[in-house]
Amino acid sequence: MPTVPIADRHLNLVPFVSVHHMMELVLEIGVERFLKELAAYIEEDFRRWEDFDKTPRVASHSREGVIELMPTSDGRHYGFKYVNGHPKNTRDGRQTVTAFGVYADVETGYPLLISEMTILTALRTAATSALAARYLAPKGARCMAIIGNGAQAEFQAMAFKALLGVDRLRLFDIDQGATEKCQRNLAGLGFEIVACASGQEAVEGAEIVTTITADKQYATILTDNMVGAGMHINAVGGDCPGKTELHRDILLRSDIFVEYPPQTRVEGEIQQLDAGHPVQELWRVIAGRAVGRRDKGQITLFDSVGFATEDFSALRYVRDKLSGSSHYVDLDLLADPDEPRDLFGMLLRFPGSSLLAKRQGV
């Protein structure tokens, strides 16, 4: 198994973290510790937000879903994620969201890491949600409703437990099987769990409400009457044009916090509002340049669509964790000829090369 320090690898070799390796790494570190440490990396990069190149993700939409590229750079390193969103995939036994990412050196352009990001995205999304809630949710909040109990739900629960101490969950999904799955998976992990018959029942007594549904359409998962004073809403499901989860009146009553406004205004809950409606950027709160939660009665809304810097942070964290570990394999990905300008010579000298045989008249 590989044990050579990442920095000392041959130029042609790039560390690759497979799904199997990612699961090994997460379980070796521990899920809650992984989420805490990942959140710290995300927070650190939010604090230096101005160092990053920023652009809305490049999206290719179809009737069935979306494929996106999410790039960014801090001037020293470059990262991007390929990710899809196809809600109907579950009918065929496929994931709604799959992803992989690349982390590279800006000075040379050489990739330093290739990683699966299906599991890693679930972790970074949950870590970002809980990080935002640490600045926006009521102090001491312990009870969270999760509406939409699909693939992301357990990660959200674990992140809020790890970062905020949330230990009471109220679950609802229109698919009762999803709620049963979520309840079963979280059993014995430190939660008091109530399976609810409706969204209205789920929010009763909840100080934090996470909405994370998958259907790519305008929907009303939360109505205005379901949101009381002092609540924090973690709206995760709205992530593309034409898809929302909250009634517009909720937005008008809330202080809204976003990652990157040019992207969120197209893809998030605030696509329902006028382009000039005021929102606050989360990085400014984290950096101490703006106020998050002001008082007990304030309704706060984190309109989360996911942004490239969070994936950059996740890749940076994983690469740091690989040093001295065996949770990757080397890919022979990059051409490395003896003479950098002699790329054709590599083909010529390759064992059994047909080019060499032709030149020798064989």
N, C-alpha and C positions, 0 to 999 in steps of 0.2 A: 504493500500500500504506500501511496506517496507520503513522504515526510520531509522532503526538501523544502526549505523556506520559500514562500511564494516569490520573493524578490530575486531568488537565485536560480530560477528555472531557465531552461533553454529557450531561446527566442521563438522557436516554432511551437512551443507548448503553451496552451492556455488552460488554466484550471476550469473545470466544468462541474457544477453542482447539480446533480440529478435530483429527481423527486425523492428517490431512496436516500440519497445523501442529506437532503434538506431535512427529511424526517429524523434521521439519525442525529443531525446537529441540533435540531429543536429539542428533541427528547433528552439529549445529553446535557444541554444547558438547563432545560426545564422550561415549560411553556410560559409561566408567569415571569421568570427571570428574563427570558428571551424578549417578552413584550416590554418589560420595563427598560431593558437596555436598548432595544430598538427605538422606543419612544424617546429616550435620551438623545440618540443620534438624530432623530427627526427634529427634536426641539433645538438641538445645536445648529442644525442647518437652517431652520426657520429664523434663528437669531442672526444669521448671516445671509439673509434673503437677498440682499442687494448684490451679493457676489455672483448670483446665478443668472445665466441666460434663461429667459422665460418666454414661452410661447404656448398658446393653446395646443392641445394634442392634435395630431393630424389624423383625421377620422375618415374612414370609408364606410358609408352607410348603405345597407341593403334592406330589403323587406324583411329579412330574417334576423338581422342584427347589425353589429358594427365591428370593424377591425380598426385598431388605433395604434399609432406610434406616439410615445411620450418621451421626448428628448430634453436634456438639460446639461449644463456644464457650469462648473465654478471657476473655470480658467485653468485648473490643474488636472481635473479629471472630467470625463464625459460619461454620461449614462443614458441609456434609453431602455424602454420596455415596449415589447410587442404584446398587445392584449386584445382579446375579443370579448364580446358580450352577445350571446345568442340564447335567449330564454327558452326556446323550443328544444334545445339540445337535450334536455333531461328526458324527453320522450324516447330518445334513442339510447339512453344510458350514458350520455356525454355530459361533461361539465358545461354550465352556462358561461363561466369565465375560465379561460386558460391564459397563461402568460409565460414569457421568458424575458430575460434582460441581459444587457451587456454593460460592463464597466470598463472604461479605457483610459489610457494615459494621453493627455492632450499634447504633450511635448513630442511624442513619437507617433501617436495615432494607433498604437498597438493595444489590442484588448488585453485587459488584466484578469477578467473574470467573465464567464458565461454561466448563467444560473437559471434554473427553473424559477418561475415567479407565480405559479398558481397558488401554492401554499404560502409563499412569501408575501404575495399581495394581500391575501386574507389577513395575515399577521400585521402587515404595515397599515392596512385600512383600519383595523381594530385599534392598533396602537395610536394612530392619528386621532381617531374618535375620542379615545380616553384622554389623550394629551389635551385636546381642545376642551374637554369637559372639566379638566382640572382647573382651567382658567374661567370657565363659563357656568358650570353647574353650581347649584346651591351647596354651600359648605356642609360637609358631613352627610351628603346624600348617600343613601344605602339601598334604595329601591329603584329598580329600572324595569320599564316595560319594553319588551322587544316584539315589535309587530313585523312579521315576516321571519320565519324560522328556518330558512334555507341554509345554504353552505356557510354563510358568514356569521350566523347568529351566535354560535358557540364561541367563536373568536372574539366577538364583541363582549360577550359576558365575561370571558377570562381576562380581557384587557381592562375592563372597568373594575373588576375585582382586584387585579394586580396594582392598578394605579390609583384607584379611588376608594377601594374597600367595599364596593357594592357586593352585597351578599343575598339580596332578595330580588327574585326575577318574576315577572308576570308575562307569560308568553301567549301570543296569539298568531295564528296563521289560518287562512281560509282552507288550507289543506291540513286537516287534523293529524295526518301522518307525519307532517313536518314538525309539528309541535311535539308529538310523541318521540320522534327521533331526537330532537333537541333536549328534551327533558331526560331522556335515557342517557344521552352522551354526557350530560352535565351532572348526573347523579353521583353523589359521593365526592364532589369537588368543592364543597363548601358553600353551596347555595341552598336557600329555601326557595322552592320553585312552585308557582301556581300556574296551571294551564287554564286559560280563560276561553270563554265561548264567543267573545267579540272583542273588537278593538276598544270599545267603550269600557268594557269590564277590565281590560288589561291596564288602562291608564289610571284606574282608580287607586289612589294612594301612591302612585309613582312620582318620584321627583325628577327622574330622567326618562325620556321616551326616545327609543331608537326605532326608526322606521327603515326597513331594509328589504323591500320587496323587489321582485325581478321583472315583472311584466313591463315591456317598453311602451307605455301609453300614459296619457294623462289619467291620473287616478286620485281619489280622495281617501287616503288611508286614515288621515286625521282630519276631523271637522272642527270648526272653531269652538264649538261647545265642549269639546273634549280636552281643551288646553286651559289649565288654570294658572293663576298668578304664581310666579316664582319657578315655573317649570323650565327645564332645559330640554330642548329637542335636538336630537342627533339624527339629522335627515341624511341617510346614506344612500338610499335607493335611487334617487333622481340623479342620473349620470349621463344623459344624452338628450338632444333636442326632442321635444314631444313627450318626455317622460317626467312626471312629477308625482308626489305623494301627499302633499299638504294642500288644504283649502287656502285659497288666496287670502282670505281674511286673517288667517293665522300669521301670515307674513307681515301684514299691516300692523299687527299688535306686537311684533317681536323686534328685538335688536338682533340683526342678522350679521353673522360672521362667516367669511368665505376664505378660500385659499387664494385663488387668482381670479379677480373679477372678470377679465375678458373671457375666461373659459366658463366660469360659473353662470354668467348672464345668458349663455347659450345653452348650457346643459343642466343647470341646477334648478332648485325651486324658484329662484328669482327670475327665471325666464318668463314667469307669469306677471312680472312687474314692469313698470316703465324703466327704460334704460338708465335714467338718472336717479332711481330710488337709492337712497343711501345705504351702504353696507360697510362693514369694517373688515379689514384684512387681518386674518388670524396672526400673521407674523408680527404685526405691529403690537398686538396684545402681548405676545410672548416676549418681544423685545423691550417691553415696558414703555412703548410710545403711545399706547392707547389703553383705555380701560375696558376690561371684560365685564364681569358681573359687578354691578354697582350696589344693588340692594336685594332684599329678599323677595320683593314683588315682581322683579324684572323677569320677563320671558326672554330667554336667549335661544337662538337658533343657529346651530352650526350646519350650514348648507354645504355639505361635503360631497364633492364629485371626484376627489383624488387628483393629485398633481404630481408632476414629474420629479420634483425635488424629494418627495417622500419615497419614491422608488430609488432615487439616487442614494438617499440615506440608507435604505434597506440593503442595497448592493454594497455600499461602503461598510456597513456593519458586518455583513456576511463575509466579505473578503478579510476583514480584520480577524474574524473568528476562525478562519481557515489556517492561519499560521500554525505549523506544528501539528495539524490535525490530519486525519485520513479521510475526511468527508468530502472528497472530490476525486475526479480522475483527470489525467492530462489528455487534452485533445491536441492532435497534431494538426493544428489549424492554419498556421502561418508558414508560408514559404520562407526558407532560410538558406539560400545558396551560399557557397563558400565565398563567392564574390557577389555583392548585392546587385550588380548590374547584369549578372550572368544567369538570369532566370531560365532562359532557353537551355543553358548548359545543364541545369538540373534534370530536364527531360532527357537530354542526350546521354547523360551518365547514369540514369536510373537503371538498376539491374534488369537485364533483358530488354532494354529499350529497342523498339523497332526502328527508331531513327538511327541508332548506332549500327544496327544490322544493315540497313540500307546503305549507309555511308561506306561500310566495309564490303559491300557487294554480296552479302549473304542472301 
